[in-house]
Amino acid sequence: MQVDRRRSPIGPQRPIQPRRQSSERPVKSRRQSRERPVPSRRPIQTRRPIDLLQKSLSILEIICVNLRSSALYLRLTDRAKIHARGIIQSRRQSSQRPVPSRRQSSEGPVPSRRRVRTKFSRLKYRNILCLIAGAIAFFWLVTMPFRIRRPPEPPVILAQQAVSPQETLSPPTIEPSENLADSQSEPTFSYNIKTPPNPVYSQELQGIVDESVKIATSKGLPAERLSITLFDVSNSKTHTFAGYQNQSLRFPASVAKLFWMAAFYSAIEKGIITQKESAFKNDLEQMIGISNNDAASRLLDKITDTKSGGRLAGEELQTWLKKRNQINSFFQSAGYNDLRITTKNYPIYYLRQEGPIGRDLQLRGDASQPIRNQVTTDQAARLIYEIYTRQAVSSVASRKMAYLLTRDLDPKAWKNDPSNSIQGFLGESLPTNIYFGSKVGYTSKSRSEAAFVRTLDDRAIYILVVFADDPAYVKDETAFPAISRYVFDRLNARGPITLQ
């Protein structure tokens, strides 16, 4: 009987092990890989809008750090918190809700729960920033009238009559004098008032001026280099004056800019300067307001059609000197005898000049006896008088000049300003509830000022001009305020006097 050897052998058998992979790592079956749990993505989806909302709130907190007290910020943050609570609550309810079986779902469609959308949820973050920027811009526009405060209009010399409250600071006109020429009919560049005013000499005012000189000498200051002119214009029928060395030509320092201002407005009205007046608005305010030499240099060059520069010779120099001297002939032809205001004030920073050089130095002539600007206190008082009677150049130009000369005597306006024209000058000692217009001049060797003063009740209306061409007056800052206060007290206590 034959045995089939291909069958299993007799005896114990070892189980046959499957071959392993070369990587020694067991390979999982497809069933095992299918049974691996897949993480749900639902928590990530529910967490993402919350994270964005929290980030947006932190950004809003940074932007609104200065607006925490505003109602808009508090309102937005409250709405955001309410919206965040609603999202968290809906997430909890959805996690606790049982999942319906397929058999139940086949019975009918389950209505999906729609999220309640608040007004804040519809609002984009970019729109929130726009709202905040709009609120800031609206607040800035609303408060603009309170930040920009225009000073009252400067007055003029008024007739002695009752004035309504609306006209207290409104300058009415006065009867034009016979020496008022039509500025538009002038064939050449010259001042329109051809003869000086004719005030009456007053012995009473002379006593006030003499006492003012004694105030200066009592402080150890020299009276030889002092000039004073006092005009009392409180009486509309008769204007009176007095003075001390009021015809002596003295160095006016920056008071010369008062004359350059009048010449500029005349050149504008006559068409000599073809540019618009608005192009020089800043230079005018700088020259008269803070006595800026750079602005004055540009205006003087424009009036005379000249420029500072290197030395000239021959006919070219003579042409330049003739043009620059036009500013002298402009006033000299109108009775301002021997007045000279051709030299610029220094330093001039945009030209990088600490003093006159080149052709400006040639203008001064001999270095041992240089030609300087020279004006009398009577001439400065006359120009102030013609500005405030609205005769200088024209009524409109006089009004603009008076506005530029107006000063605020409130210490809050000038105390912290290093370039103020009040401290150490005539306006420092005067009360603040008056009108005060002036132009000061100050160098290392001289102190000068031309001022117009008027009380609101018209008891005192006067012009006071003081030139002190000596270094002693520069060091002493009490002489000018003391003289000014003495004159004010005397004229205000006396009131207007009608001469028979």
Protein Blocks (a to p, Z undefined) as FASTA:
>chain_A
ZZdfkbccedjdddddddddfklpacddfklmmmpccddfklmmmmmmmmmmmmmmmmmm
mmmmmmmmpmklmmmmmmmmmmmmmmmmmmmmmmmpccddfklmmnoccddddddddfkl
mpcfklmmmmmmmmmmmmmmmmmmmmpccddddddddddddddfklmmpccdddddfklc
cfklpmbdcdfblbdcdddddfklmmmmmmmmmmmmmnopafklgccddddfkbmkbccd
ddehklbccdekjmmmmmmmmmmmmmmmnomambdfklmmmmmmmmmmnopaklmmmmmm
mmnopacddddehjllmmmmmmmmmmmmmmmmnopahiacfbccdddfklopabdehjlm
mmnopaklccdddddfklmmmmmmmmmnopgopamlmmmmmmmmpccfbfklmmmmmkbc
kgopaklmpcfkbccdddddddfkbccdddddddfklmagcddddddddfklmmpmklmm
mmmmmmmmmmmmnopaddZZ
